[in-house]
Amino acid sequence: MASVCEAYGVKREIHMSGFANLQTLGTTSEDTCEYYERGLVAPGVDCNTPPPYLEEIGDPLDIEGYVRLPQEQEMGYEINWDYIQDNMT
């Protein structure tokens, strides 16, 4: 969808935060997708605390208030494998 919007010069904003949406935003130009809505997950959800299965959040704010794309391989997940192993059934 982002490619179609970019091809036709139509603005597209990605609602909701997360690894996949951040990566999608990183593949488009600012002419197509300009904003990243960090923290709009759901009322009562703390977007600054990682879920127990991750070591850290995927979209931390830098000192200037920007979210940067992860530079690690894949999508940037840092999985807490100890938690995964301890909670397998």
DRENKOLDO-755797 format. One record per residue: x, z, y of N, C-alpha, C in turn; residue number from 1; residue in three letters. Coordinates in Angstrom, 2 decimals. Layout:
ATOM X Z Y X Z Y X Z Y NUM ala
...
//
This chain:
ATOM 0.82 0.00 -1.18 0.00 0.00 0.00 0.87 0.00 1.26 1 met
ATOM 1.95 0.76 1.24 2.84 0.80 2.41 3.41 -0.58 2.71 2 ala
ATOM 3.75 -1.33 1.67 4.30 -2.68 1.86 3.27 -3.62 2.46 3 ser
ATOM 2.02 -3.50 2.04 0.97 -4.35 2.58 0.76 -4.02 4.06 4 val
ATOM 0.72 -2.74 4.38 0.56 -2.34 5.78 1.73 -2.84 6.62 5 cys
ATOM 2.94 -2.73 6.09 4.12 -3.18 6.81 4.08 -4.70 7.02 6 glu
ATOM 3.64 -5.43 6.02 3.58 -6.88 6.11 2.60 -7.35 7.18 7 ala
ATOM 1.50 -6.61 7.34 0.48 -7.00 8.30 0.59 -6.26 9.64 8 tyr
ATOM 1.62 -5.40 9.77 1.81 -4.68 11.02 0.76 -3.62 11.28 9 gly
ATOM 0.23 -3.05 10.21 -0.81 -2.02 10.33 -0.16 -0.65 10.15 10 val
ATOM -0.50 0.29 11.02 0.00 1.66 10.89 -0.58 2.32 9.66 11 lys
ATOM 0.23 3.15 9.02 -0.21 3.91 7.85 0.47 5.26 7.91 12 arg
ATOM -0.28 6.32 7.88 0.31 7.65 7.86 0.03 8.29 6.51 13 glu
ATOM 1.01 8.98 6.00 0.92 9.60 4.69 0.49 11.05 4.86 14 ile
ATOM -0.68 11.37 4.33 -1.20 12.72 4.43 -0.76 13.50 3.20 15 his
ATOM -0.43 14.73 3.40 0.07 15.66 2.37 1.59 15.55 2.28 16 met
ATOM 2.19 16.64 1.97 3.64 16.66 1.83 4.01 16.62 0.35 17 ser
ATOM 5.28 16.54 0.09 5.76 16.53 -1.29 6.85 15.51 -1.50 18 gly
ATOM 7.54 15.65 -2.61 8.68 14.78 -2.92 8.31 13.30 -2.90 19 phe
ATOM 7.24 12.94 -3.58 6.87 11.52 -3.70 6.46 10.95 -2.35 20 ala
ATOM 5.67 11.69 -1.59 5.25 11.18 -0.29 6.43 11.07 0.68 21 asn
ATOM 7.36 11.99 0.61 8.55 11.92 1.45 9.38 10.68 1.10 22 leu
ATOM 9.52 10.38 -0.18 10.26 9.20 -0.60 9.54 7.92 -0.16 23 gln
ATOM 8.22 7.90 -0.26 7.46 6.73 0.19 7.65 6.52 1.68 24 thr
ATOM 7.62 7.59 2.44 7.84 7.50 3.88 9.22 6.95 4.18 25 leu
ATOM 10.20 7.33 3.38 11.57 6.87 3.59 11.77 5.39 3.31 26 gly
ATOM 10.83 4.77 2.63 10.96 3.34 2.32 10.31 2.44 3.36 27 thr
ATOM 9.68 3.04 4.36 9.00 2.25 5.37 9.69 2.41 6.73 28 thr
ATOM 9.37 1.54 7.64 9.90 1.65 8.99 9.02 2.58 9.82 29 ser
ATOM 9.54 3.04 10.94 8.75 3.90 11.82 7.59 3.13 12.44 30 glu
ATOM 7.65 1.79 12.41 6.54 1.00 12.92 5.32 1.11 12.01 31 asp
ATOM 5.56 1.44 10.74 4.46 1.55 9.78 4.06 3.01 9.58 32 thr
ATOM 5.02 3.84 9.23 4.78 5.26 9.01 5.67 6.05 9.96 33 cys
ATOM 5.07 6.77 10.86 5.85 7.48 11.87 5.94 8.97 11.61 34 glu
ATOM 4.93 9.55 11.01 4.85 11.00 10.89 4.83 11.44 9.43 35 tyr
ATOM 5.34 12.65 9.21 5.29 13.30 7.90 4.59 14.64 8.11 36 tyr
ATOM 3.46 14.83 7.47 2.67 16.03 7.69 3.10 17.14 6.74 37 glu
ATOM 4.15 17.82 7.09 4.67 18.91 6.27 3.81 20.15 6.45 38 arg
ATOM 3.48 20.78 5.35 2.75 22.03 5.41 1.25 21.90 5.39 39 gly
ATOM 0.74 20.70 5.22 -0.70 20.52 5.17 -1.17 20.43 3.73 40 leu
ATOM -0.67 21.31 2.89 -1.00 21.28 1.47 -2.42 21.78 1.24 41 val
ATOM -2.69 23.01 1.64 -4.01 23.61 1.50 -4.01 24.94 2.25 42 ala
ATOM -5.15 25.39 2.70 -5.19 26.69 3.36 -4.67 27.78 2.42 43 pro
ATOM -3.84 28.66 2.96 -3.32 29.77 2.16 -2.10 29.44 1.33 44 gly
ATOM -1.64 28.20 1.31 -0.46 27.82 0.55 0.76 27.93 1.44 45 val
ATOM 1.77 28.66 1.00 2.99 28.83 1.77 3.93 27.66 1.48 46 asp
ATOM 4.09 26.77 2.44 4.90 25.57 2.23 6.40 25.84 2.37 47 cys
ATOM 6.77 27.07 2.73 8.19 27.41 2.87 8.76 28.12 1.67 48 asn
ATOM 7.92 28.42 0.70 8.36 29.08 -0.53 8.23 28.10 -1.68 49 thr
ATOM 9.31 27.85 -2.41 9.20 26.90 -3.52 8.36 27.47 -4.66 50 pro
ATOM 7.69 26.62 -5.42 7.00 27.11 -6.61 8.05 27.65 -7.59 51 pro
ATOM 7.66 28.48 -8.52 8.64 29.12 -9.40 9.46 28.15 -10.26 52 pro
ATOM 8.97 26.95 -10.49 9.69 25.99 -11.32 10.71 25.16 -10.54 53 tyr
ATOM 10.82 25.39 -9.23 11.82 24.69 -8.41 12.76 25.69 -7.75 54 leu
ATOM 14.01 25.27 -7.55 15.00 26.12 -6.91 14.79 26.20 -5.40 55 glu
ATOM 14.34 25.10 -4.81 14.11 25.08 -3.37 13.02 24.07 -3.03 56 glu
ATOM 12.48 24.18 -1.83 11.44 23.22 -1.42 12.08 21.86 -1.20 57 ile
ATOM 11.29 20.83 -1.29 11.81 19.47 -1.19 11.85 18.92 0.22 58 gly
ATOM 11.26 19.63 1.16 11.20 19.10 2.52 11.47 20.17 3.57 59 asp
ATOM 12.64 20.82 3.50 12.94 21.83 4.50 13.13 21.21 5.89 60 pro
ATOM 12.78 21.97 6.90 13.00 21.52 8.28 14.44 21.79 8.68 61 leu
ATOM 15.04 20.83 9.40 16.37 21.09 9.94 16.24 21.84 11.27 62 asp
ATOM 17.33 22.12 11.92 17.33 22.91 13.14 16.55 22.25 14.28 63 ile
ATOM 16.43 20.92 14.23 15.69 20.20 15.26 14.22 19.99 14.90 64 glu
ATOM 13.80 20.49 13.74 12.40 20.36 13.34 12.09 19.09 12.57 65 gly
ATOM 13.13 18.41 12.08 12.93 17.18 11.31 13.05 17.47 9.82 66 tyr
ATOM 12.39 16.66 9.02 12.54 16.69 7.57 13.40 15.50 7.20 67 val
ATOM 14.44 15.75 6.43 15.36 14.68 6.02 15.09 14.30 4.57 68 arg
ATOM 15.33 13.05 4.24 15.22 12.62 2.85 16.33 13.26 2.02 69 leu
ATOM 16.00 13.72 0.82 17.06 14.27 -0.05 18.09 13.20 -0.37 70 pro
ATOM 19.35 13.57 -0.42 20.43 12.63 -0.71 20.89 12.71 -2.16 71 gln
ATOM 20.28 13.60 -2.94 20.62 13.72 -4.35 20.01 12.56 -5.12 72 glu
ATOM 20.43 12.42 -6.36 19.85 11.38 -7.21 18.40 11.71 -7.50 73 gln
ATOM 17.71 10.68 -7.95 16.30 10.79 -8.29 15.51 11.10 -7.02 74 glu
ATOM 14.58 12.04 -7.07 13.75 12.35 -5.90 14.21 13.59 -5.16 75 met
ATOM 15.22 14.28 -5.67 15.73 15.45 -4.98 15.27 16.77 -5.56 76 gly
ATOM 14.56 16.73 -6.68 14.13 17.97 -7.32 15.33 18.79 -7.75 77 tyr
ATOM 15.28 20.10 -7.53 16.24 21.02 -8.13 15.41 21.97 -8.98 78 glu
ATOM 15.32 21.64 -10.25 14.43 22.34 -11.17 15.04 23.65 -11.64 79 ile
ATOM 14.22 24.68 -11.72 14.61 25.98 -12.24 14.39 25.94 -13.75 80 asn
ATOM 15.41 25.50 -14.47 15.27 25.31 -15.91 15.08 26.63 -16.65 81 trp
ATOM 15.63 27.73 -16.12 15.41 29.04 -16.75 13.93 29.39 -16.74 82 asp
ATOM 13.26 29.13 -15.63 11.82 29.40 -15.54 11.07 28.51 -16.54 83 tyr
ATOM 11.44 27.26 -16.63 10.77 26.33 -17.56 10.93 26.83 -18.99 84 ile
ATOM 12.15 27.17 -19.37 12.41 27.63 -20.73 11.64 28.93 -21.04 85 gln
ATOM 11.61 29.85 -20.07 10.94 31.13 -20.27 9.43 30.99 -20.36 86 asp
ATOM 8.88 29.89 -19.88 7.44 29.74 -19.83 6.91 28.63 -20.74 87 asn
ATOM 7.71 28.18 -21.64 7.23 27.19 -22.61 6.41 27.91 -23.68 88 met
ATOM 5.34 27.28 -24.11 4.51 27.91 -25.14 4.65 27.22 -26.46 89 thr
//
